[in-house]
Amino acid sequence: MMKTGKLLAILFFLTSGVVAKNIQVKNASELNKAIGSAVAGDAILMQPGEWKDVKILFNSKASKAKPITLKADQAGKVMLSGESSLSFDAPYLVVEGLLFKDGSLKKGSVIQFNSDYCKLENTAIVDFNPSQKSTGYYWVLFRGNNNLMQYCSFKGKNNMQPLVGNDQDNSRYNTVQYCYFKDIPYTPDNGREIFRIWGYGRSEETGDDGAFFTIKNNLFERAHGEGMEIISLKSNRNKVIGNTVISTKGGIVGRSGNFNTIEENFIFGENEKGSYGIRLAGQGHHVVNNYVRDVDGDGLILICGEYIEKALTDKYEPILRAGTPLGRVPRYGHVKDGLYVNNTFLNVGGAGINIGGSYNGNPGADQRMLLPENNTITHNIISTKSGKNAIQATSPSQNPILANFKFKSNILGSNLVYDNGAEPDSGVKETPITINGKEYKIPFASKKDTLITSKPGVRIKNKPLSSKEVGVKWSI
């Protein structure tokens, strides 16, 4: 005879245990019902076909141990068209395998993270554009914390607003990795960056907070957008690491904000008009081990900051922003106390390193005369086209208005300069890498090498990314 204690335990297990299940849905009504009834650990499977004008408000009650997944039953075979969109509205939710194509919105975002600890993967957005390019919306917007987007593909965005954005408030520690941004057409309209990362630091705050956004191991190929800023950091303490940029107008930019890390990125300009390397404003940046070659413009630009403490002339037109200490913010922050080490700039069309770009020695509407100071700029390798300056440094104006402005020296040393477009001998084992049919020899670090060494040039431990390593796992 079974003992009472064992019988009660079995009955408790049978009545209280919840078994995760797959819920198949074939239309919007069934999808909404499944989202409302799903329990932790369930998977909702959307059946193949075109799903038109479906607004997915994913708010199922999941848990960290048992997320709830919404996925295409066959990855890439669920096409969301028309005015379809997706929003993550509760934590610990996962979406996989969807295709947004041949649709458009009037406002909002195609995909929006409104919660925390959610994940989007193996999903694509293709040509999801309005009839009027002036109709602006993000394709992906982060409005939560600790969310992850990976192995996704994006192609053809031609309207206003960035492709990926991080919201100004309450959006921290989000990550985008192993994604593929391809064939984003160029139009000269400001505000069409591929990434725009807002957050604390947008108004040049220097406290401990930040957006803490990570952009890692992504591939950008002909991802022009506005043609000026591919990645635009407008906040503090972000990381841009291990990305590959090929034949794309613009560059990686620290537009505002401080203490950002830009490390181990490859930029192959392929002489694309308007391409350049890295442009920085703000303080405390860490720019190490980046490889930039064949760009149209400068390799590295440390831009001049704007003085906003007071008007130097009656022509000054400050950028006003409520809630800031002075009620205004600089057009560009002061570049100081940064680390710019072990980068390689080869066959660049402008200066290899431009220290003090856009200096205004005769202040007018803006007051950009804060020259970069106290930055460590060492162990870089540079070769430029047509005899351009390897390192171009702006000297302070003798304008009497600026007589009281004094700047600390930057630390420059052990930078190697080669003649027009020459291939340097780095003294490190070089590995042949083929990009779009052209072979390059790139020096890679051994596992024992540290990131910053006594030898100039890159010490990158990863390789440039190919289209096979990023984006969706199915064919678009």
N, C-alpha and C positions, 0 to 999 in steps of 0.2 A: 504494500500500500504506500502511495506517495505521501510523504510528510506534508503537513499543512504549510510550513514555511516555504518549501520548494514550489508548491502549488500556487501560493500567493505571488511568489516572485515571477513565475511563468505568466500568470494572468496579468500582472502589472506590465510585463514586457510587451505582451500582445496588445494590451489596450492603450499603452502610453507611447510605445515606440513609433516614430514617424519615419517611414521609408521614403527616400528621395525618389522622384518619378520624372519621367519625360512627358511633357504635355505638348501634343501636336496641335497647331492652330493653322487655319487656312484662310482666315479673313480678319478684318479689324475688330469685329465684335468678339470673336473667339479670343483674339489676342488680349483685348482689354480685360475680359473675364479671367483669363489665365494669369495676367499680371496681378489682379486683385486676389486670387485664390492661392497662388503659389506659396509654398513654404520653404524654409531654409533648406538648401541643397537641391531644389528642383531645377530642371532645365526646360525652358519653353522653346519649342522647335517650330520656326516659321517655315511653312511649306513653299516650295519653289513657285515662282511666277512673278508677275508685276503687281506690286502693292501701291496703288495710287492714292495720294492725298491722305496718307496715314501719319498722324501725329502720335508718336509713341511716348507716353509719359510713364517711364519705367520707375515705379515706386514700390516694388514688392519688398516685403519685410525679410531681409536676409541677415546673416551674421558673419562675423569674421571667419569662424570655423567652417561655415556652410554658406558660401555665396549662392546667389541665384543667377543663372545664366540664361540670357536670351540670345538665340543663335539661329542662323539659317540651317535648315536641315541638310542642305547641300550648299557649302560655302560658295558665295558669288552668284547663286541662282535665285536669290531673293532680291528683286530690284525695286527699290523705293523711288517713286517718281512723283511728278506733280508737286504739290506743296507738302511733301512728307518731311518729317523731322524726327529727331530723337533727343530726349532729355533724360539724364540720370537724376532722379529726384529722391533717392534714398541711398544709404551707404551699402557697400559690399555687393554691388551688382556688376555683372560682366556681360558684355555684348560682343558677339563674334560673327564674322562671315557675311556682313550685309554689304549691299551695293546701292549707293545713292547715285542715280543717273537720270539725265534728261528731265530735271525738275528745276524749280526755283522757288524762292520765298519772297514775300513782300518786306519782311523784317525778321529780326531775331537771329538765330543761328541754326545751321543744319543739324549740328550735334552740339549739345551743351551739357557740361558737368555742373549740376547744381548741388552736388552732395560730396561726400568724402569717400575715399578708399574704393573707388570704382575703376573698372578697367575696360578699355575698348581695344580690340585687336582683330587683325585679319579682315579689315573693313576698308572699303574704298568710296571716295566721292569723285565723280567724273562729270565734268561739264554741267555742273548744277548751277546754272547762271540765269539771271533774269534777262528779259528782253532789253531793258535799259541798263547800261553799265553803271549809271549813277545810283541805282538801287543797291544800297550797301548792306552786307551782312557777312558775318564770319562763317566759315565752314565748320570750325571747331572753336568753342569758347570754354575756358575753364573758370568756373565760379565756385570752386570748392577746394579741398585740400587733399594732398596725398593721392591724387588720381594718376593713372597710368594709361598712355596710349602707345601701342607698339604694333609693328608689322602692319601698318596701314599705308594705303596709296592714295595720292591726290594728283589730279590732272585737270588742267584746263580752266582754272578759275580766272575770270576776266572782269569781275565787277569790283566795286569799292569795298573797303574794309580788308584787314589782313585775313590770311587764310586761317592762321591759328592765333588765338589771343589768350592772355591771362588777365583776369579782371583786376581792377584797382584795389578792391578791398576783399579781405577774407579768402584769398586764393594763394596758398603757399604749398611748397613741396610737391608740385606737379611735375610729371616727367613725360617726355616724348622721345621714343627711341626706336631705331630700326624702321623708320618710315621713309617713304619714297615720294619726293616732291618733283614732279616732272612736267615740263611743257606748260608753264604758267606764263601766258603771253604778256609782253611788255606794253604798258601804257604809262605815260609820264604823269601819273596822278598820285600825289602824296597820300599815303595812308593805305598802300596796297602791299605792305610787307608780307613775307611768308610767315614770320613770327613777330608779334609785338607783345612784349612781356612787361605789363604794368605791375605796379605794386609799390610798397614802401621804398622810397628812394627816388621816385619820379620827380619829386621837388627838391632833390639833392639832400635829403635827410641823411645823416651819417650815424644813426644809432645802430643797435644790434639787430633790428628787424630787417626784413627783405622779402622778396618773392620766393627765393630759394628754388627757382625753376631750373630743371635740368633738360638740356637739348643734347642728346647723345647718340652717336652712331647712326645718323640719318644721312641720306643721299639727296642732294639737290642737283638736278640736271635741267638746264635751260629754264630754271625757275625764276624768271625775271621779275614779275610783279611790277612794282613801281620803278625798278631799275636803279634804286639807290641803296636801300637797306634790305638785305635778305633776312637777316636776323636783327631785330631792333630791341635791345635791352633798355628798358626804361624803369629800372628798379635795382635794388641791391642784392648782392650775394647769389647770383645765378651762375650756372655752369654750362658752357658750350664746349663739348669735349668729343673728339673722335669723329667729327662729321666730315663728309666729302662733298665739295662743291665743284661742279663741272660746267664750264661754258655758260656762266650765269652773270648777268649784269648786277652791279652792286657789290656789297661786301658784308662781312660780319661787323656789327656796329654796337658799341656801347653809347647809346644816344643820350641817356641820362641815367643817374644811379651810380653806385660805387661798389668797390670790392667784388667785382665780377671776375670769373675765371674763364679764359679762352685758351684751350690747350689741345694739342695734338690733332688739329684740324688740317685737312688738305684742301687747298683751293687751286684748281687748275683752270685758269682763265681762258686758255685757248685763244687768246687775243680778242676775246669778245669785247666789243666797244662798250665802255661804261663799267667794265669789271675792275675791281681793285681787291685789296686784301682785307685789312682790319682797320677800323676807325674807332677811336676812343675819345670820350670825354669823361670827366670824373676822376676820383682818386682811388688809390689802393688796388688797382687792377693787377691781375696775374695773367700775363700773356706769354706762354712758354711752349716751345716745341711745335710751332705751327709751320707748315710747308706751303708757301705761296709761289706760284710761278706763272709766267706768260699772261699776266693781267695787263689791262690797258692803262691803269692808273698807278697810284702809289702802293707799295707793299704794306706799310704800316703808317697810319696817320694819327699823331697825337695832337688833337685840335686845341685851339686857344679857348680858354674859358672867358666868361663874361663877368665883369665887375658890376655888382648890383647894389653895393652899400649906399651909394648916393649918385646923383646925376653929375657927370663931369662937364656936360654942356647942356644948353637948353634944347638940344635936338634929341635927347635921350627918350626912347619909347620903350619902357619896360614891359615885360610880359607879366600881367597881373594874375595872381592866383590867391584866392581867399584861403585863410587858414595857415598860411606860411608866415614865418617870423616877421618878414618885411612886407608881406602882402604881394610879393613878386618873386619870380624865379629866373635863373639865368637861362639864356638860350642854350648854352653849353656849360657844363661844370668844369672846374679847374682841374687839369690833369696833373696830379702830383702823387708822390710816394708809391709809384707803381713799379712792377717788375716785368721787364720785357727782355727775355733771355732765351738763347738757343733756338731762335727762329731762323728759317731760311727763306730768302726772297730772291727768286731767280728770274732773270730776263723780264723785269717789270718795266712798264712803259713810263712811269713817273719816277719819283724818288724811291729808293729802297725804304728808307725811314724818314718821314717828314715830321719834324719836331716844331710845332707851333703853326700849324696850318690855319688859314683864315684869320690871321692877325690883323687887327684894325688899330693902326697907330694914330689915326685921326678920328677919334670917336664921334659917332653921330647917333643914329637911331639905336644902334646897339653899341655896347662897350666891351668888345672882345679884345682885351689886351692882357689877360692873365696867361703869361707864357708857361708852358709845362716846366715843372721844377721838381728836383729831388727824386727823379725817376732813375732806376737802374736799367741801362740799355746796353747789354754786353753779350758777347759770344754769339752774335748773329752773323750769318753769311748773306752777302748781298751781291747781286749783279744786275745792272740796269741796261736798258736799251739806249742806243744812240748817245752815249756819254752823259746821261742824266745823273744828277747827284746821287751818290749812294746814301749819304746822310745829309739831309737838308735841314738846317736849323735857322729859325727866324731870330734876328737880332732886335732888341727893343728899340722903339722909336725914340728920337730925341725931342719929340714934341714936349714943350714945357708943361703941358697939362699932365703928362705922365712922369714928371721928374721924380716923384716920390715912390714910384713903383719899383721895388727891388725883388729879385727872384733868386732862389738858391740854384746852384748849378745841378745839372743832371750828371749822373755817373755813366760815362761812356768808356768802354775799353774792350779789347780783344774781339772787336768786330772785324771780320775778314771781307775785303772788297775785291771783286774780280772784274775784269774788263767786260765790255759789252756782251752780255748774254753768255759769258763763259760758264762752262760746267765746272764747279769747284771740286777739288779733291779733298774730301772731308776727313780723310784719314780713318774712316770707319767703313766696315764692309758694306758695300752697296748692293741692293737687291733690285733686279729689273722688274718694273711694274708697267703693265700696258693699260693705257686709258684711251678709249676710242681709237684703238688701232695704233697708237703711238707709244713707244717704249721710253720710259724714264728710269734712271737709276737713282734710287732713293736710299740714303743711309739710315739703317735701323739700329736701334740700341740692342745690345745683348741683355739678357735677363739680369745681369749683374750691374749694368749701368744705372746710374741715378738720372733723374730727369734733367737736372742742371749739372753740367760737368765743366771741366776746364777746356774742353774742345768746343770750338764754335759749331753752330749749325744744329739741325734737328737731331734729337735722340728719341724718335718716335718708336713705340713698341707695337703699335697696330699698323695695319696696311690700309690703303684707300679702299673704300667700299665699292662693290659692284652691285648691279641691279638684282643679282641672284641672292644677295644677302639681306635685302630689305624689302619692305612692302608686303602685299598680300601673297598668300601661298597658292593662289589660284590665278588663272589668266584673265586679264581684263579684256 
